Amino acid sequence: MQRRDPDRPSGWEAYYAHHTERPISLLLGAALKRLSPQASRRQAIDLGCGSGNETRGLLEAGWDVVAIDQERAAIERVNAIRAGFPGVCLETRTQQFESLATLPAASLIHAGMSIPFCHPRHFEKFWAQVRAALLPGGLFVGQLFGNRDDWAGDPSRTFHSEAQARGLFQGLDLISFEAHEYDGPSLRGSKHWHRFDVIARRPASHA
Ligand SMILES: C[S@@+](CC[C@H](N)C(=O)[O-])C[C@H]1O[C@@H](n2cnc3c(N)ncnc32)[C@H](O)[C@@H]1O
């Protein structure tokens, strides 16, 4: 895997500009309703935070957030959000999933359309880090890409069959697992989408 230069233009800027005004995703909104206001520790991680819509929503809801993205442009956008939330605990990291060293223990881990961009050679280790960071009772919320997606031929991204995707959550409670398959727009034109939207909880009693 080639280490990305976070300052080199990547094409994600157009995505960030397109999404800037979007409210938090329906999936994260649904997940937040599942968490009790007394959730043990209100520490969240936003993996592949992009323009920071979900990071902002989490800060608004009173969470401390560690926002991670490989792109400096994304992290600059998230750092700009900080100004609207004096006193909140927001840590930003310009970091690739493939070389992630540590993650804080968290009761909410959000990964909106981001972790399939982890190189398949590094996905297993990365996913083990994500799972290990999830506190008992904590939620993982995010998307995986399915093996019938038009992009599935790209060897630098990670795709799963439905069985493989479900297998990633073994030992966690699958609160919601929705397969979506349709032809629809992307910023590079229409494509066939195949993805899994997931909300999963680590059992409270997990050792
Ligand atoms: C499709 S965007 C999603 C952004 C945001 N979560 C959202 O839902 O709008 C994917 C994000 O993941 C980041 N990303 C892609 N590959 C990555 C990698 N290997 N390591 C860290 N971040 C990555 C991109 O820079 C981009 O900001």
The ligand as an SDF file (V2000), in Angstrom:
LIG
                    3D

 27 29  0  0  0  0  0  0  0  0999 V2000
  -17.2000    8.7900    0.8630 C   0  0  0  0  0  0  0  0  0  0  0  0
  -16.3000    9.8040    1.9650 S   0  0  0  0  0  0  0  0  0  0  0  0
  -17.3660    9.7710    3.3940 C   0  0  0  0  0  0  0  0  0  0  0  0
  -17.1640   10.9620    4.2910 C   0  0  0  0  0  0  0  0  0  0  0  0
  -18.1650   11.0590    5.4440 C   0  0  0  0  0  0  0  0  0  0  0  0
  -18.0170    9.9720    6.3800 N   0  0  0  0  0  0  0  0  0  0  0  0
  -19.5740   11.1050    4.9050 C   0  0  0  0  0  0  0  0  0  0  0  0
  -20.3290   10.1550    5.1250 O   0  0  0  0  0  0  0  0  0  0  0  0
  -19.9100   12.1110    4.2360 O   0  0  0  0  0  0  0  0  0  0  0  0
  -14.9640    8.7630    2.4750 C   0  0  0  0  0  0  0  0  0  0  0  0
  -13.9590    9.4420    3.3900 C   0  0  0  0  0  0  0  0  0  0  0  0
  -13.0290    8.4470    3.8110 O   0  0  0  0  0  0  0  0  0  0  0  0
  -11.7200    8.9590    3.7090 C   0  0  0  0  0  0  0  0  0  0  0  0
  -10.8190    7.8410    3.4310 N   0  0  0  0  0  0  0  0  0  0  0  0
  -10.7830    7.0900    2.3020 C   0  0  0  0  0  0  0  0  0  0  0  0
   -9.8300    6.1570    2.3910 N   0  0  0  0  0  0  0  0  0  0  0  0
   -9.2530    6.3180    3.6020 C   0  0  0  0  0  0  0  0  0  0  0  0
   -8.1920    5.6430    4.2640 C   0  0  0  0  0  0  0  0  0  0  0  0
   -7.5790    4.6230    3.6870 N   0  0  0  0  0  0  0  0  0  0  0  0
   -7.8450    6.0720    5.5030 N   0  0  0  0  0  0  0  0  0  0  0  0
   -8.4980    7.1200    6.0980 C   0  0  0  0  0  0  0  0  0  0  0  0
   -9.5040    7.8000    5.4950 N   0  0  0  0  0  0  0  0  0  0  0  0
   -9.8800    7.4000    4.2670 C   0  0  0  0  0  0  0  0  0  0  0  0
  -11.7590    9.9300    2.5490 C   0  0  0  0  0  0  0  0  0  0  0  0
  -10.7120   10.8650    2.6290 O   0  0  0  0  0  0  0  0  0  0  0  0
  -13.1440   10.5170    2.6880 C   0  0  0  0  0  0  0  0  0  0  0  0
  -13.1240   11.6870    3.4750 O   0  0  0  0  0  0  0  0  0  0  0  0
  1  2  1  0
  2  3  1  0
  2 10  1  0
  3  4  1  0
  4  5  1  0
  5  6  1  0
  5  7  1  0
  7  8  2  0
  7  9  1  0
 10 11  1  0
 11 12  1  0
 11 26  1  0
 12 13  1  0
 13 14  1  0
 13 24  1  0
 14 15  1  0
 14 23  1  0
 15 16  2  0
 16 17  1  0
 17 18  1  0
 17 23  2  0
 18 19  1  0
 18 20  2  0
 20 21  1  0
 21 22  2  0
 22 23  1  0
 24 25  1  0
 24 26  1  0
 26 27  1  0
M  CHG  2   2   1   9  -1
M  END
$$$$
